[in-house]
Amino acid sequence: MIELALPFIVLLIWTASNSLIKSISGRMNSDLIAVTVIGAGIIPMIMSLLFDPAKLSDTVLFLGISSGFFLGLGYILFYKSLKSENLGSAGVTINMQQVIIISFSLFVLKERVSSLILPAVILIITGSLLVTLQGKFRINKYLLLAAIANISWGIYYMPLSFAILSIRSSYVPLLIARISGFVITLIAFESIFMYKKIRDKKGNLVHYSKKYRNIVSYSFGLAVVAGILDGTGNVFYSISISSGFLVIAGALVAILPATLAITGSLIFKEKLSIKQLFGIILSIAGALLIV
Protein backbone atom coordinates (compact mmCIF):
# COMPACT_ATOMS: atom_id res chain seq x y z
CA MET A 1 0.00 0.00 0.00
CA ILE A 2 3.03 2.28 0.19
CA GLU A 3 2.64 3.15 -3.51
CA LEU A 4 -0.75 4.74 -2.68
CA ALA A 5 -0.06 6.08 0.81
CA LEU A 6 3.00 8.15 -0.11
CA PRO A 7 1.44 10.09 -3.02
CA PHE A 8 -1.66 10.86 -0.91
CA ILE A 9 0.59 12.17 1.86
CA VAL A 10 2.45 14.29 -0.72
CA LEU A 11 -0.87 15.59 -2.05
CA LEU A 12 -2.00 16.67 1.42
CA ILE A 13 1.34 18.26 2.27
CA TRP A 14 1.60 20.19 -1.01
CA THR A 15 -2.03 21.31 -0.67
CA ALA A 16 -1.18 22.80 2.72
CA SER A 17 2.03 24.36 1.37
CA ASN A 18 0.33 25.96 -1.64
CA SER A 19 -2.55 27.20 0.52
CA LEU A 20 -0.07 28.99 2.77
CA ILE A 21 1.66 30.51 -0.26
CA LYS A 22 -1.72 31.64 -1.58
CA SER A 23 -2.49 33.35 1.73
CA ILE A 24 0.67 35.48 1.60
CA SER A 25 1.14 35.97 -2.15
CA GLY A 26 -0.53 39.40 -2.05
CA ARG A 27 1.28 40.59 1.09
CA MET A 28 4.88 39.60 0.39
CA ASN A 29 7.34 40.09 -2.45
CA SER A 30 7.08 37.07 -4.76
CA ASP A 31 10.90 36.89 -5.16
CA LEU A 32 11.30 36.62 -1.39
CA ILE A 33 8.59 33.94 -1.22
CA ALA A 34 10.45 31.87 -3.83
CA VAL A 35 13.82 32.10 -2.07
CA THR A 36 12.27 31.42 1.35
CA VAL A 37 10.25 28.42 0.19
CA ILE A 38 13.09 26.70 -1.65
CA GLY A 39 15.57 27.52 1.13
CA ALA A 40 13.36 26.32 3.99
CA GLY A 41 12.70 23.14 2.02
CA ILE A 42 16.33 22.14 2.57
CA ILE A 43 15.65 21.57 6.29
CA PRO A 44 13.55 18.35 6.03
CA MET A 45 15.94 17.03 3.38
CA ILE A 46 18.91 17.40 5.73
CA MET A 47 16.91 15.67 8.47
CA SER A 48 16.07 12.80 6.09
CA LEU A 49 19.78 11.98 5.79
CA LEU A 50 19.64 10.69 9.36
CA PHE A 51 17.58 7.75 8.07
CA ASP A 52 19.77 6.88 5.10
CA PRO A 53 23.21 8.52 4.81
CA ALA A 54 23.87 7.21 1.30
CA LYS A 55 27.29 7.59 -0.29
CA LEU A 56 27.96 10.35 -2.78
CA SER A 57 29.45 9.68 -6.22
CA ASP A 58 30.49 11.97 -9.06
CA THR A 59 27.53 10.78 -11.14
CA VAL A 60 25.03 11.50 -8.37
CA LEU A 61 26.61 14.92 -7.80
CA PHE A 62 26.39 15.82 -11.50
CA LEU A 63 22.81 14.58 -11.86
CA GLY A 64 21.78 16.32 -8.62
CA ILE A 65 23.22 19.67 -9.70
CA SER A 66 21.68 19.30 -13.17
CA SER A 67 18.32 18.55 -11.59
CA GLY A 68 18.68 21.54 -9.26
CA PHE A 69 19.21 23.85 -12.24
CA PHE A 70 15.72 23.03 -13.56
CA LEU A 71 14.25 23.21 -10.07
CA GLY A 72 15.66 26.70 -9.53
CA LEU A 73 14.66 27.84 -13.02
CA GLY A 74 11.10 26.67 -12.32
CA TYR A 75 10.93 28.71 -9.11
CA ILE A 76 12.33 31.80 -10.81
CA LEU A 77 9.85 31.68 -13.68
CA PHE A 78 6.82 30.65 -11.63
CA TYR A 79 7.21 33.39 -9.05
CA LYS A 80 7.97 35.93 -11.75
CA SER A 81 4.58 35.02 -13.22
CA LEU A 82 2.91 35.68 -9.86
CA LYS A 83 3.79 39.36 -10.19
CA SER A 84 1.00 39.69 -12.73
CA GLU A 85 -1.02 36.48 -12.36
CA ASN A 86 -2.60 35.17 -9.16
CA LEU A 87 -1.79 31.72 -7.84
CA GLY A 88 -5.04 30.27 -9.18
CA SER A 89 -4.39 31.42 -12.75
CA ALA A 90 -0.78 30.26 -12.70
CA GLY A 91 -1.96 26.94 -11.26
CA VAL A 92 -3.72 26.18 -14.55
CA THR A 93 -0.35 25.03 -15.89
CA ILE A 94 0.49 22.70 -12.99
CA ASN A 95 -0.49 19.48 -14.76
CA MET A 96 2.06 20.06 -17.51
CA GLN A 97 4.59 19.00 -14.90
CA GLN A 98 2.73 15.78 -14.10
CA VAL A 99 2.19 14.91 -17.77
CA ILE A 100 5.97 15.13 -18.33
CA ILE A 101 6.66 13.00 -15.25
CA ILE A 102 4.12 10.33 -16.20
CA SER A 103 5.33 10.20 -19.82
CA PHE A 104 8.94 9.95 -18.65
CA SER A 105 8.05 7.11 -16.28
CA LEU A 106 6.14 5.14 -18.92
CA PHE A 107 8.37 5.60 -21.96
CA VAL A 108 11.85 6.05 -20.46
CA LEU A 109 11.82 4.26 -17.11
CA LYS A 110 9.42 1.63 -18.51
CA GLU A 111 7.38 1.39 -15.33
CA ARG A 112 4.77 -1.34 -15.37
CA VAL A 113 1.30 -0.09 -14.53
CA SER A 114 -2.24 -1.47 -14.57
CA SER A 115 -4.59 -0.91 -17.50
CA LEU A 116 -6.62 1.51 -15.37
CA ILE A 117 -3.79 4.04 -14.98
CA LEU A 118 -4.29 5.74 -18.37
CA PRO A 119 -8.05 6.38 -17.99
CA ALA A 120 -7.39 7.46 -14.39
CA VAL A 121 -4.80 10.00 -15.53
CA ILE A 122 -7.18 11.33 -18.20
CA LEU A 123 -9.97 11.75 -15.63
CA ILE A 124 -7.70 13.48 -13.13
CA ILE A 125 -6.16 15.93 -15.60
CA THR A 126 -9.52 16.69 -17.24
CA GLY A 127 -11.01 17.31 -13.82
CA SER A 128 -8.10 19.55 -12.82
CA LEU A 129 -8.51 21.63 -15.97
CA LEU A 130 -12.22 22.10 -15.25
CA VAL A 131 -11.32 23.22 -11.74
CA THR A 132 -8.77 25.80 -12.84
CA LEU A 133 -10.12 27.07 -16.18
CA GLN A 134 -12.78 29.43 -14.91
CA GLY A 135 -14.26 32.51 -16.56
CA LYS A 136 -12.31 34.25 -19.29
CA PHE A 137 -9.04 32.48 -19.95
CA ARG A 138 -6.40 34.64 -21.48
CA ILE A 139 -2.93 33.39 -22.38
CA ASN A 140 -0.34 36.09 -21.77
CA LYS A 141 3.39 36.18 -21.26
CA TYR A 142 3.07 35.72 -17.50
CA LEU A 143 0.92 32.62 -17.86
CA LEU A 144 3.43 31.31 -20.39
CA LEU A 145 6.15 31.84 -17.77
CA ALA A 146 4.14 29.69 -15.37
CA ALA A 147 3.77 27.04 -18.08
CA ILE A 148 7.51 27.01 -18.79
CA ALA A 149 8.13 26.84 -15.03
CA ASN A 150 6.04 23.69 -14.72
CA ILE A 151 7.79 22.16 -17.74
CA SER A 152 11.10 22.94 -16.03
CA TRP A 153 9.86 21.27 -12.84
CA GLY A 154 8.85 18.24 -14.89
CA ILE A 155 12.34 18.03 -16.42
CA TYR A 156 13.80 18.43 -12.91
CA TYR A 157 12.62 14.91 -12.04
CA MET A 158 14.45 13.29 -14.98
CA PRO A 159 18.10 13.56 -13.85
CA LEU A 160 16.89 13.29 -10.25
CA SER A 161 15.21 9.96 -11.03
CA PHE A 162 18.36 8.59 -12.66
CA ALA A 163 20.42 9.69 -9.64
CA ILE A 164 17.96 8.10 -7.19
CA LEU A 165 17.71 4.84 -9.13
CA SER A 166 21.50 4.60 -9.53
CA ILE A 167 22.03 4.34 -5.76
CA ARG A 168 18.53 3.21 -4.73
CA SER A 169 18.29 6.13 -2.31
CA SER A 170 16.50 9.44 -2.70
CA TYR A 171 17.82 11.58 0.11
CA VAL A 172 21.30 12.60 -1.08
CA PRO A 173 20.33 13.38 -4.72
CA LEU A 174 17.29 15.32 -3.49
CA LEU A 175 19.36 17.42 -1.10
CA ILE A 176 21.99 18.19 -3.76
CA ALA A 177 19.27 19.24 -6.20
CA ARG A 178 17.55 21.44 -3.62
CA ILE A 179 20.75 23.21 -2.59
CA SER A 180 21.68 23.71 -6.25
CA GLY A 181 18.22 25.12 -7.00
CA PHE A 182 18.41 27.39 -3.95
CA VAL A 183 21.76 28.83 -5.04
CA ILE A 184 20.43 29.51 -8.55
CA THR A 185 17.29 31.17 -7.18
CA LEU A 186 19.29 33.19 -4.69
CA ILE A 187 21.60 34.50 -7.43
CA ALA A 188 18.61 35.43 -9.60
CA PHE A 189 16.86 37.27 -6.79
CA GLU A 190 19.94 38.64 -4.99
CA SER A 191 18.58 42.18 -5.20
CA ILE A 192 15.92 41.36 -2.60
CA PHE A 193 18.63 41.06 0.04
CA MET A 194 20.30 44.35 -0.87
CA TYR A 195 19.36 47.18 1.44
CA LYS A 196 17.60 49.86 -0.53
CA LYS A 197 16.46 53.21 0.80
CA ILE A 198 12.96 53.71 -0.52
CA ARG A 199 11.93 57.33 -1.09
CA ASP A 200 8.63 58.92 -1.99
CA LYS A 201 8.06 61.35 -4.88
CA LYS A 202 9.37 64.22 -2.78
CA GLY A 203 12.61 62.42 -2.02
CA ASN A 204 11.80 61.69 1.61
CA LEU A 205 12.67 58.31 3.09
CA VAL A 206 9.68 56.00 3.51
CA HIS A 207 9.24 54.65 7.03
CA TYR A 208 7.01 51.60 7.41
CA SER A 209 4.69 51.33 10.39
CA LYS A 210 5.13 48.73 13.11
CA LYS A 211 1.89 47.09 11.95
CA TYR A 212 3.24 46.74 8.40
CA ARG A 213 6.53 45.25 9.66
CA ASN A 214 4.59 42.76 11.81
CA ILE A 215 2.56 41.69 8.76
CA VAL A 216 5.77 41.15 6.77
CA SER A 217 7.32 39.14 9.62
CA TYR A 218 4.19 37.02 9.96
CA SER A 219 4.10 36.40 6.19
CA PHE A 220 7.78 35.45 6.21
CA GLY A 221 7.10 32.92 8.98
CA LEU A 222 4.29 31.38 6.93
CA ALA A 223 6.62 31.22 3.90
CA VAL A 224 9.16 29.29 6.00
CA VAL A 225 6.47 26.82 7.09
CA ALA A 226 5.31 26.51 3.46
CA GLY A 227 8.90 25.78 2.41
CA ILE A 228 9.35 23.10 5.08
CA LEU A 229 6.11 21.47 3.95
CA ASP A 230 7.17 21.72 0.30
CA GLY A 231 10.51 20.08 1.09
CA THR A 232 8.84 17.36 3.16
CA GLY A 233 6.50 16.63 0.24
CA ASN A 234 9.52 16.33 -2.04
CA VAL A 235 11.12 13.83 0.35
CA PHE A 236 8.06 11.56 0.23
CA TYR A 237 7.67 12.06 -3.52
CA SER A 238 11.27 11.02 -4.12
CA ILE A 239 10.72 7.89 -2.04
CA SER A 240 8.01 6.99 -4.58
CA ILE A 241 10.65 7.34 -7.30
CA SER A 242 13.10 5.05 -5.52
CA SER A 243 10.28 2.55 -4.93
CA GLY A 244 9.35 2.53 -8.63
CA PHE A 245 5.94 4.18 -8.25
CA LEU A 246 6.51 7.43 -10.13
CA VAL A 247 3.52 7.01 -12.47
CA ILE A 248 1.10 6.50 -9.60
CA ALA A 249 2.66 9.38 -7.65
CA GLY A 250 2.43 11.68 -10.66
CA ALA A 251 -1.20 10.75 -11.30
CA LEU A 252 -2.33 11.26 -7.70
CA VAL A 253 -0.41 14.51 -7.22
CA ALA A 254 -2.13 15.81 -10.38
CA ILE A 255 -5.26 16.10 -8.20
CA LEU A 256 -3.60 19.12 -6.53
CA PRO A 257 -5.71 21.77 -8.35
CA ALA A 258 -8.86 20.03 -7.08
CA THR A 259 -7.65 19.91 -3.47
CA LEU A 260 -6.58 23.57 -3.71
CA ALA A 261 -10.07 24.46 -4.94
CA ILE A 262 -11.57 22.64 -1.95
CA THR A 263 -9.28 24.39 0.55
CA GLY A 264 -9.98 27.69 -1.20
CA SER A 265 -13.68 27.12 -0.59
CA LEU A 266 -13.29 26.01 3.02
CA ILE A 267 -10.52 28.37 4.16
CA PHE A 268 -10.67 31.39 1.87
CA LYS A 269 -14.46 31.23 1.40
CA GLU A 270 -14.16 31.07 -2.39
CA LYS A 271 -17.32 29.96 -4.19
CA LEU A 272 -17.12 26.80 -6.28
CA SER A 273 -18.89 26.80 -9.63
CA ILE A 274 -20.76 23.81 -11.08
CA LYS A 275 -17.84 23.32 -13.49
CA GLN A 276 -15.37 23.21 -10.60
CA LEU A 277 -17.50 20.75 -8.63
CA PHE A 278 -17.72 18.50 -11.70
CA GLY A 279 -13.94 18.75 -12.12
CA ILE A 280 -13.40 17.76 -8.49
CA ILE A 281 -15.69 14.73 -8.96
CA LEU A 282 -13.74 13.66 -12.08
CA SER A 283 -10.42 14.00 -10.25
CA ILE A 284 -11.66 11.94 -7.31
CA ALA A 285 -13.07 9.33 -9.72
CA GLY A 286 -9.62 9.07 -11.35
CA ALA A 287 -8.00 8.62 -7.93
CA LEU A 288 -10.48 5.86 -7.06
CA LEU A 289 -9.57 4.04 -10.29
CA ILE A 290 -5.93 4.00 -9.20
CA VAL A 291 -6.85 2.78 -5.73
Secondary structure as UniProt FT lines:
FT   HELIX           2..24
FT   TURN            25..27
FT   HELIX           30..40
FT   HELIX           42..48
FT   TURN            49..51
FT   HELIX           58..81
FT   TURN            82..84
FT   HELIX           87..90
FT   HELIX           91..93
FT   HELIX           94..107
FT   TURN            115..116
FT   HELIX           117..132
FT   HELIX           141..167
FT   HELIX           171..188
FT   HELIX           190..193
FT   TURN            201..202
FT   HELIX           210..242
FT   TURN            243..244
FT   HELIX           246..253
FT   TURN            254..255
FT   HELIX           256..266
FT   HELIX           274..290
//
